[in-house]
């Protein structure tokens, strides 16, 4: 399993960040950029979509230029740390997902970025990490995104379905976020305790019929294994999709209204 850290181009920064300013994007995602760079939210929202993007783009351009030296230092630091632990990481992921991850994940790239939200792209094994995170948090982000890569590799191998359904807002994406906790707590990834992945906070408190949803998924995995989690876990989410989506919407609204 090979992961290379890189400094992004300005266009990569824009492409991976400005989508948060599109009309219709939830404030939960949109406002993170305003907070990170003290952008005037009222001014931004008074603009058209194109004007808003240009406004934010101008601010990000200057920030990126100011942080270029920091980006380079962080890339070097992250690469050194990852390389020194690569063998242990490779073994843990291979065991957890019952697949040799080396040949399927030998081309991963992580770009240090200005976006507090860390987007990932399954088709080319690329993701972004936030430049203002502490290095342990960056490593946890790496684990989180790589777990998506392996999960959907195995998922596609089993179901042969449409990869377009692996991203937001599809339920398969939501399910893949939920099971991050399960795949950490019940596999050798747990032994990589400093960097093990995490899920969105609202999943930890989400319940169906009074029972924590993550506990239900844990039980399925322990009893039925990975393929059982694919099949029964997803069927469970399909059965309760309306409740799950309503809970997510309420949690994100509460957070964005704070």
C-alpha positions as CSV (number, residue, x, y, z in Angstrom):
1,X,0.0,0.0,0.0
2,X,1.6,3.2,-1.2
3,X,0.5,6.7,-0.2
4,X,2.2,9.8,-1.6
5,X,1.7,13.2,0.0
6,X,1.8,16.2,-2.4
7,X,1.4,19.9,-2.5
8,X,-1.6,20.8,-4.7
9,X,-1.7,23.3,-7.6
10,X,-4.0,26.3,-7.2
11,X,-6.5,24.7,-9.6
12,X,-6.6,21.6,-7.4
13,X,-7.3,23.8,-4.4
14,X,-10.1,25.5,-6.2
15,X,-11.6,22.3,-7.7
16,X,-11.6,20.5,-4.3
17,X,-12.9,23.5,-2.3
18,X,-15.2,25.8,-4.3
19,X,-17.9,23.1,-4.7
20,X,-18.8,24.1,-1.1
21,X,-20.1,27.4,-2.5
22,X,-22.5,26.0,-5.1
23,X,-26.1,26.9,-4.6
24,X,-28.0,24.2,-2.7
25,X,-25.0,23.0,-0.7
26,X,-25.9,22.4,3.0
27,X,-24.6,25.1,5.4
28,X,-23.0,22.2,7.3
29,X,-20.5,21.9,4.4
30,X,-20.5,25.4,3.1
31,X,-19.8,27.4,6.3
32,X,-16.7,25.5,7.2
33,X,-14.7,27.5,4.7
34,X,-16.1,30.8,6.0
35,X,-15.1,29.9,9.6
36,X,-11.6,28.7,8.6
37,X,-10.7,31.9,6.8
38,X,-12.9,34.4,8.6
39,X,-14.8,35.1,5.4
40,X,-17.8,37.4,5.6
41,X,-20.7,35.0,5.4
42,X,-23.4,37.6,4.9
43,X,-21.4,39.1,2.0
44,X,-20.8,35.8,0.4
45,X,-24.4,34.7,0.6
46,X,-25.6,38.0,-0.9
47,X,-23.7,37.2,-4.1
48,X,-24.7,35.0,-7.0
49,X,-23.2,31.5,-7.1
50,X,-20.5,32.6,-9.6
51,X,-19.7,35.8,-7.8
52,X,-19.5,33.9,-4.5
53,X,-17.1,31.5,-5.9
54,X,-14.9,34.3,-7.3
55,X,-15.0,36.1,-3.9
56,X,-13.9,32.9,-2.0
57,X,-11.4,32.0,-4.8
58,X,-9.6,35.4,-4.3
59,X,-9.3,34.8,-0.6
60,X,-8.0,31.2,-1.0
61,X,-5.5,32.3,-3.6
62,X,-3.8,34.6,-1.2
63,X,-4.0,32.2,1.7
64,X,-2.5,29.4,-0.5
65,X,0.5,31.6,-1.5
66,X,1.1,32.5,2.1
67,X,1.1,28.9,3.2
68,X,3.1,27.3,0.4
69,X,6.2,26.9,2.6
70,X,4.1,25.3,5.3
71,X,2.5,23.0,2.8
72,X,5.9,21.7,1.7
73,X,7.1,21.1,5.3
74,X,3.9,19.3,6.2
75,X,4.1,17.0,3.1
76,X,7.6,16.0,4.1
77,X,6.6,15.4,7.7
78,X,3.5,13.3,6.8
79,X,5.4,11.3,4.2
80,X,8.2,10.4,6.7
81,X,5.7,9.3,9.4
82,X,3.6,7.3,7.0
83,X,6.6,5.5,5.4
84,X,7.9,4.5,8.8
85,X,4.6,2.7,9.7
86,X,3.6,1.5,6.2
87,X,4.3,-2.2,6.8
88,X,2.1,-2.3,9.9
89,X,-0.6,-0.4,8.2
90,X,-0.6,-2.6,5.2
91,X,-0.9,-5.7,7.3
92,X,-3.8,-4.4,9.4
93,X,-5.8,-3.3,6.4
94,X,-5.2,-6.5,4.5
95,X,-6.4,-8.6,7.4
96,X,-9.4,-6.3,8.2
97,X,-10.8,-6.5,4.6
98,X,-9.5,-10.0,3.7
99,X,-7.6,-8.7,0.6
100,X,-4.0,-7.9,-0.2
101,X,-4.3,-4.1,-0.3
102,X,-0.8,-3.6,-1.8
103,X,-1.7,-4.2,-5.5
104,X,-5.0,-2.3,-5.3
105,X,-3.8,0.7,-3.3
106,X,-0.3,1.3,-4.6
107,X,-1.1,4.7,-6.2
108,X,-2.8,6.7,-3.5
109,X,-2.2,10.5,-3.3
110,X,-3.0,12.8,-0.4
111,X,-2.9,16.6,-1.1
112,X,-2.4,19.1,1.7
113,X,-5.3,21.5,1.2
114,X,-7.2,24.6,2.4
115,X,-10.6,22.9,2.6
116,X,-11.5,21.9,6.2
117,X,-13.7,19.3,4.6
118,X,-11.5,16.6,3.2
119,X,-13.0,15.4,-0.1
120,X,-11.9,12.0,-1.6
121,X,-12.1,10.6,-5.1
122,X,-12.6,6.9,-5.4
123,X,-11.8,6.6,-9.1
124,X,-8.2,7.7,-8.7
125,X,-7.5,6.9,-5.1
126,X,-7.0,10.6,-4.3
127,X,-8.0,12.6,-1.2
128,X,-7.3,15.9,0.5
129,X,-6.2,16.7,4.1
130,X,-6.7,20.0,5.8
131,X,-3.4,21.9,6.3
132,X,-4.3,23.3,9.7
133,X,-4.9,19.8,11.3
134,X,-2.3,18.4,13.7
135,X,-0.4,15.5,12.1
136,X,-2.2,12.8,14.2
137,X,-5.5,14.2,12.9
138,X,-4.1,14.1,9.3
139,X,-3.2,10.5,9.8
140,X,-6.7,9.6,11.1
141,X,-8.1,11.4,8.0
142,X,-5.8,9.2,5.8
143,X,-7.1,6.1,7.5
144,X,-10.7,7.2,7.1
145,X,-10.4,7.8,3.4
146,X,-8.3,4.7,2.7
147,X,-11.0,2.6,4.5
148,X,-13.5,4.0,1.9
149,X,-11.2,2.9,-0.9
150,X,-10.9,-0.7,0.4
151,X,-14.5,-0.9,1.5
152,X,-15.8,0.0,-2.0
153,X,-13.2,-2.2,-3.7
154,X,-14.6,-5.2,-1.8
155,X,-18.2,-4.0,-2.2
156,X,-17.9,-3.7,-6.0
157,X,-16.2,-7.1,-6.1
158,X,-19.3,-8.6,-4.3
159,X,-22.2,-6.6,-5.7
160,X,-21.0,-5.4,-9.2
161,X,-23.2,-2.3,-8.8
162,X,-22.9,1.3,-10.0
163,X,-19.9,3.2,-8.5
164,X,-21.9,6.4,-9.0
165,X,-23.9,5.4,-5.9
166,X,-20.8,5.4,-3.7
167,X,-20.9,9.1,-3.1
168,X,-23.1,11.6,-1.3
169,X,-26.2,11.6,-1.2
170,X,-26.6,7.9,-1.9
171,X,-27.4,5.5,1.0
172,X,-24.4,3.4,0.1
173,X,-22.2,6.4,0.9
174,X,-24.0,6.9,4.2
175,X,-23.6,3.3,5.1
176,X,-19.9,3.4,4.3
177,X,-19.5,6.3,6.7
178,X,-21.3,4.4,9.5
179,X,-19.3,1.2,9.2
180,X,-16.0,3.0,9.7
181,X,-16.4,2.5,13.5
182,X,-17.3,-1.1,13.0
183,X,-14.2,-1.8,10.8
184,X,-12.0,-0.2,13.4
185,X,-13.3,-1.7,16.6
186,X,-13.6,-5.3,15.3
187,X,-10.4,-5.7,13.2
188,X,-6.6,-5.3,13.5
189,X,-7.0,-1.6,12.5
190,X,-7.9,-1.1,16.2
191,X,-4.2,-1.8,17.1
192,X,-3.2,1.3,15.2
193,X,-4.9,3.1,18.0
194,X,-3.4,6.6,17.5
195,X,-4.7,6.9,13.9
196,X,-7.7,4.7,13.8
197,X,-10.6,6.2,11.8
198,X,-13.7,7.8,13.1
199,X,-17.3,8.5,12.0
200,X,-19.3,11.7,12.0
201,X,-20.3,12.6,15.6
202,X,-24.0,12.2,15.0
203,X,-23.6,8.5,14.2
204,X,-22.4,7.8,17.7
205,X,-25.7,8.9,19.2
206,X,-28.1,7.8,16.4
207,X,-30.6,5.2,17.4
208,X,-33.2,3.0,15.7
209,X,-36.0,1.8,18.0
210,X,-34.0,2.9,21.0
211,X,-30.9,0.9,20.0
212,X,-27.7,2.6,18.8
213,X,-27.3,1.9,15.1
214,X,-23.5,1.4,15.4
215,X,-24.1,-1.3,18.0
216,X,-26.4,-3.1,15.6
217,X,-23.8,-2.9,12.8
218,X,-21.1,-4.2,15.2
219,X,-23.2,-7.2,16.1
220,X,-23.8,-8.0,12.4
221,X,-20.1,-7.8,11.6
222,X,-19.1,-10.0,14.6
223,X,-21.7,-12.6,13.8
224,X,-21.6,-12.6,10.0
225,X,-18.2,-11.1,8.9
226,X,-17.6,-8.6,6.2
227,X,-19.9,-10.0,3.6
228,X,-22.6,-10.3,6.2
229,X,-22.1,-6.7,7.1
230,X,-22.4,-5.8,3.4
231,X,-25.7,-7.6,2.9
232,X,-27.5,-7.5,6.3
233,X,-26.1,-4.2,7.4
234,X,-27.1,-2.5,4.2
235,X,-30.5,-4.1,4.3
236,X,-31.0,-2.8,7.8
237,X,-30.1,0.7,6.5
238,X,-32.5,0.4,3.6
239,X,-35.2,-0.6,6.0
240,X,-34.7,2.5,8.2
241,X,-33.5,4.9,5.5
242,X,-36.1,7.5,6.2
243,X,-35.2,7.6,9.9
244,X,-31.5,7.7,9.2
245,X,-31.8,10.6,6.7
246,X,-34.1,12.5,9.0
247,X,-31.6,12.1,11.9
248,X,-28.7,13.3,9.7
249,X,-30.6,16.3,8.4
250,X,-31.5,17.3,12.0
251,X,-28.0,16.9,13.3
252,X,-26.4,18.9,10.4
253,X,-29.0,21.6,10.8
254,X,-28.3,21.8,14.5
255,X,-24.6,22.1,13.9
256,X,-24.9,24.7,11.2
257,X,-27.2,26.8,13.3
258,X,-24.8,27.0,16.2
